[in-house]
């Protein structure tokens, strides 16, 4: 992909004697823009529980890698998958201890890239061998206070060159994923609070009925004749 600018070349008598052209190679920029657009368009209509599956699928497709997943991890030790794309479809949700995995430093706040030999670098991470994983890129997800609450990772079965544009792209979507995770957690907390209110309301209504019955029995108002 090239960006071209052309202009006429004049001689001293203002006669056109040629053309001056400037050509710039913008392939990398174009591909990055197309990748960004593909992910944005693919996830634009996805909300709630559909957002994370949609994001991993479009990330893997746009970046031409086999695997992509998103996790939540608040303690830096144990991660829980929110969505997993296995190359042909959505994989099962899973949980794992991050020690001894390429995700360990990511959930501590670092961007980690391993170009190749992933299984050799992390021999105790048996799922990597089962996946035929060769390379890895992980990006942490931060909340507004700068605390890591999860991470985005892409894994491929072939070497993965370090690509700063891809890293910048994943950082953007890691921030978007973090915001969605916080929103979903806030919504869950709100729903839990509403359920507690409903339970208390039903309890108060039952107590009110009971107290009214007790008052009726105690004072026997229906026997009163007249008023004062």
N, C-alpha and C positions, 0 to 999 in steps of 0.2 A: 504494500500500500504506500502510495506516494502523494505528497502535496506539491502541486505544481503551480508556479506563477510565471506568466509570459508577458513580455512587453516589446513593442517595436523598437528597433535600434536605428537612430537617425544619424545621417552624416552632417557635415557642417552647413549644408544647404537645406536641412530639414527634409531630406529625402529618406524614405525607409530603405535601408540597405540590408536589413537582417532582423533577426529576432533574438532577444535575450531571454533565457529561461533559467529559473531557479527550481530545483527539484530536491525535496527533502523526504527521506525515508521515514514514514510514520507508522510502520507495520506494528511495532511494539505498542505504541499508543492506541492504535486502532483495535488491536486484539484485546487490550485491557479494557477499553471502552465497551467492546462487544460482550466481553465476559461479564462485566459489571451490569450491563443492560440485561443480559440473559437471566442473571440471578434476580435482579430487581423485578423484572416482568414476571418471572416464574413464581415469585413469592408474594407479589403485590396483593393478590386476592386471598391469600391464606391468612387465617386468623386463629387464635386460640390453639387448640390441640393440633391443628393442621399445619401450623407455622413451622415447627422444627422439622418434621418429615419433609416438607416441601423444600426447606432451606438445604438440607443435606443432599437431597437428590439433585437439585439444580447446581449446587456447588461442585459436586463430583462431575456432573455432565459438562459444566462450563469450563472447569479446570482440567478436564480429561484425565481424571484419576479414577481408580477403581472404588475406593472406600472413602466414606466421610461420616463423621459422627459428631454429636454435641452431647456434652455431659453437664450435670450440675455437681459441684463439689465445693463445700463450704469449709471443710476442715483441713484441706490439703492432703488428705490421706485416703479417702474413700470417694470414688466417683460413681455416679449413676447416669446411665445413658438416657437422654431425652429423645433421641432419634438416631438411627443407624442405616446407612445405605450400603449394601454389600456388593454393588456392581450390577446386579440384575433386579433388585427389589429391596424392600425394607426388611432388615434383619430383626431378630428378636432383641428386646430390650435386655440390657445386662448391667451388672454392677461389678466393680473390681477395686482392689487396693492398688494405688498408683505406685507404690514402692517397687522398684525394679522394672518399671515400664517407661517408654519414652515420654509418657504424660507427666512424670513426676515433677520435673522442673517447670512444666507449663502451668500446673495448678499452683505453683509457687510464684507465678508472675512473669516467667520468661517466655520469649518466643523461641521455639526449638525446631531446628531443621536437621534432618539426617538424610543425606543424599542417597546412601545405599548401605548394604550390609546390615540392615536393621535387626535381623534375627541374631546375627553374630554379636552385635552390640548389646542386645538384651536377651541373653540365652534363657533366662528364667520366665520370660513372658511367652508361654506356650501358645496363646491365641494368635500371636504374630506368625508363628511357624505354620499354624493351621490355615491362616489366610494367605500364605505365600507372600507376606509383606516384605518389601525391599526398601521402601523409603517412607519418610514421615515429615509432616509439618503441623505444628500445633500452635495455636494462638489462645492466650488466656482471655477470659471474659471477666470484666470488672464491673462492680456496682458504682454508684455515684461517689461513694466514699473511698474508692480505690481498692476495695477488697475483692479478691478473686472469688467468684461464685460458680465458676465452671470453665469449660474450654471448648474450642472448636478444633477438630483435627481432620486432616486428609491423609490417607495412606495409599500408596500405589504398589503394584507388583513389579515395577521397573524403577530404575534410578530416577530421582526427581532433582533437577537442577534448582538451585536457589534462585527465586524470582522475586525481586523486590516489589514489583507491581502486584503479584499474586499475594504477597504478604500484606501489602497495604489494603488490598481488596478484602482479605479475610479479617483484617482488623476492623474494617467498617462493619462487616456482618457479625463479628463477635460483639461489637457494641450494640448492634440491633438485637442480637439474640439475648444479650444480658438484660436489655430493657424489657424484652418480652417475658423473660423468666421472672423478673421482678414484678411485672404486671400480673402474671399468672399466680404468683405467690400471694400478692396483695388481694387478688380476687378470691383465692382459696381462704385466706384469713377472714375476709369479709363474709364469705358464705358460712364459715364456721361460727362467726360471731352472730350472724342472723339466725342460725339454727339454735344457738344457745338462748337467744332472745325468745324465739318461738317456744322452746321448752319451758322457759321461765314464765312466759305468758300463759301457757296451758296450765302450769302449776298454780299460778295465782288465780286463774279462773276457777280451778277445782277447789282451792282453799276458800274462795269467796262464796261458792255455792255451799260448801260445808258450814262456814260460819253463819250464813243466813239461815240455814236449817237449824243450827244450834240456837240461834237467837229466837227463832219462831217457837221452838220447843220450850225454851226457858221462860219466855214471857207470855206465851200463849195469847198473842194479840187478838186472835179471832174471837175470844170470849169477852172482849171489852165492848161495852155498850155505852154510847154517848161520847162526849168529847169534853176537853178541859183546856 
